[in-house]
């Protein structure tokens, strides 16, 4: 599950955490096999309030993909977390 999660994270242009704002950048590190190894960190500010979600290998390993490609797992504090992955594409007007 960890490799699949990290593969999608690598391919994503943006992600959302718990239906929050689109995040364009995040921190990630290599898995080591240790349950408490923190391998993904997402941070953002909403209305001046900072938020951070950290995922460790144990939480990702126990997570699952559900409807519409959502990934549901527990963060490093044991809170249920939903991650969604998105690709962005350039849009343009077709000329007649």
Secondary structure, DSSP 8 states (H G I E B T S, - for coil): -HHHHHHHHHH-SEEEETT---B---EE----S-TT-EEEEEEEEETTEEEEEEEEHHHHHT-EE-GGG-EEEE-TTS-EEEEEEE----------
